[in-house]
Amino acid sequence: MRRFPRSKRLRLELRGLMRLLEPLVGPGEIVRETDIAEDQDLIERKRRIPKLEGLQLAAYRRRVQDVLVELIDDSPALQKVKRGQQLSAADFDELCGLVLTQDPELDLHDLSTHYPELADRLDIAIRQIIGMDVEVVSMTFESFVQQNNLSSKQIRFLTLLKNHLSKYGSIGMERLYQDPFTSLDSNGIDGVFADKSNEIIEILRSNSYLN
C-alpha cells in the first residue's frame, strides 16, 4: 500500500474539507446581499395607553360622559345602551366614529384599558357612564313588585335602587349593604327584604346590573 508523507496526507484531507466549504454559486455568479429598507408606514404601531386610576379616571369618565350625553339624541347605539340593550360590533364602530368627530383624541376602544373587567362588554362600561332610561329600569322590577305585597320600607329601597341604576347603569354587590340603603336598615338589602333579597339580586344579575 502506497504511503504519503504526513504533510501531503494533511493537504489531501484539507482539500476534502474545503470542497464542503465552497460557495454554491456557479462561475461568474455574484452573490448579492439585499438590504430591504423597512417601510415605517407599514409597521403597525400600537399605542400604549396607561390605565387611569383615582382622580384621573374620574376626570376621564366625566370627559367621556360630556361627549356621549351630547350625542344621545343622534346615536341609535347610545339609545340602545340607555335601554339596556347589547351593542353589536357595527353599533360600537358607529359610535366610536361619532365620538371622534366630537373629540378627535377620545377613542372609546380605550375603555377596555380603563375598565378591563368590562373589556368584552364595553356597552356596559358606557352604560355605567351615561346611565339608563328610568322607565326601562322600573320595568325590570315590575313583575317582582306585582307578585309581592311590599312594605313602605321595601318600596323606598327599590326606589333608591332604581335611581342608582338609572344614574350609574349598574351597582356593586357591596353597595347594597352601604348608605343610602343602610339608612332603611343597618343590614342593607338583607334587612329590608329578608328571604326575598336573593330574588332582587337575581334580577340585578340577570340584567347585567351587578358589577
N, C-alpha and C positions, 0 to 999 in steps of 0.2 A: 504494500500500500504506500502510495506517494505521500510524503510528509512535507508540509510547507514550513518555512521559518515562522517563528512565533509572530513577528511583525506583519508578515503577509496574511497570516490567519486572521489577525485583528482587522486588517483592512477589508478582507472579504466579508467578515461579519458586519462591519460598519456599513459596507456597501448595501447589504441586505436591509439594514435598518433605515438607511437614507431613502431607499425606494418607498418605504412606507410613509416617509415624511414629505415626499414630493407633492406639490400642489396639484389638484385635479383640474388642471386647465390645459388646453391644447397649445401648440406652438403659436406664438404671435398674439395670443389672447391676453387681454389686460384685465386684471381684477379691479373692478371699480367699487369704491365704497360710496354708498348712497346716504347722504345726510339729509333726512327729511325734516324740514322745519315744522314744528307743531303750530297748527293754526289755533291761536289762543281763543278766537271767537267760537271754535267748535268744542272747546273744552268746557264741560259742564261745571259751573261754579255753584256750589250750594252755600247759601247764606247761613252763617252760624248765628242763630237767634238765642240770646241769653234768656233763661227763664226768669220772669219777673216775680217778685215777691213783695209782700208788705205794701208800703205806700206806692211803690212803683206799679204794682199790679192793680191797685185801686185806681191810680191815675189812668192806666191803660184801659181798664174796664169802663171808666167814665168817658174816655175818648171814643171807644167803640160804641158805647151807648148813645152818645150825642149824634153820631153819624147815622146809626141804624134807626133811631126814633124818627129822624127826618125823612127816612126812606120808606117807612112802613106803608104809607098810602100808595106808593108807586111800585112796591115789590110784592108780587104774589108769593115769593119764597118766604118773606118775613111774615106775611099774613098767615101762611101755613104754620110757621113757628108759634105765632100767637095763639093759634087754635090747638097747639099740642101735636101737630102732625109731623111725621118724619120727612126730612128733605131727601130728595134724590141727588145724585151727583150733578145732574144738569141744573137742578134748583140751586145747589150751592155754588156752582160755577157762575150762574147768572147773578147771584147775589154778590159774589166776590168782585165781578166786573163792575157792578153798580156802585159798590163801596169805593173802588179805586177811582171812579170818576169824581167822587166827592173828596177823597183824601188819597192821593197817589202813593202815599207811604204807608197806608194801612191795608195790610194783606190778611184777610181772615184765616188763611191757612196757618198763620202763626198762632192761632188759638190752640192748636194741638200741642204747642210747646208750653204755653202758659196754663193750659188746662189738660195736662197729659192723661188724667183719668177719664177724660171725655174725648180722647183723640179719635175714637171710632164713631162718636156721636156728637159732632160739632154743632148739630142743630140744638142739642140740649144745652151746650155751652152758650149758644146765642140766646136761647130761651131764658137762661139764668141772668142774662144781661138786660134783656128787654121786657121780661115778664110774660104773662099770659093774659088772654082775654078773661075778664071776670065771669062772664056768663058760662064760658067753657069750663072753668074751674068749678063753678057752682053745680053744673050738670053732672060733674064727676061724682059728687056725693048725693045726688038726688035720690037714687034708689035706696041708699043707706038711711037717709032721712025719712023716707016714706015707710020703710019697713020697721022702724024703731020709734017708740014713744020717747022722744028725747026730753031731758030736763032743761031748764033755762041755762044751767051751767054748761051742759053739753052743747047747746046751741051756740053759746058765746065762744066756746072752744073752737067749734067748726068755723065760726065767723073769723076768728083770729087766724086760723089755719088757711082759709081761703084767701084772706087778704095777703098773707105772706106769699102764697103761691102765685097770686096774680101779679105781685110786685117782683118776685125773685125767680119764679119758674120752677123752683124745687125747694127741698128742705132737707137738712141733715137729721138723722135719727136723734142725735143728742139734743137738737133744738126743741124737740117735743117734751123735753124734761127741763127746759130753761124758761126764763122770762121771755115773753109775757104769759106763756101757758101756765107757769107755776103761780101766777097771780090768782088763778082759779083754784088750783090745788097744788100743794107742795110736791106731790108725786107726779105732776105733769099729766100726760095722756093716760097713764095707768090709774091715777087717782080719779080722773074725770069719767073715764069710760069703763074702768074695771075689766070685766070679761069681754067687752066689745072693742077694746083697744087694738086687738090683733086684726079685726076687720078694717079698722081705719088704716093701719099700717099696710095691709094687703092692698087696699085701694091706692095708696101712695106708691107702693112698689110696682103694681101692675100698670100704672100710668107713667112710670119713669119720673115720679115726683121726688123720690128719695135720692139723695146724693151722699 
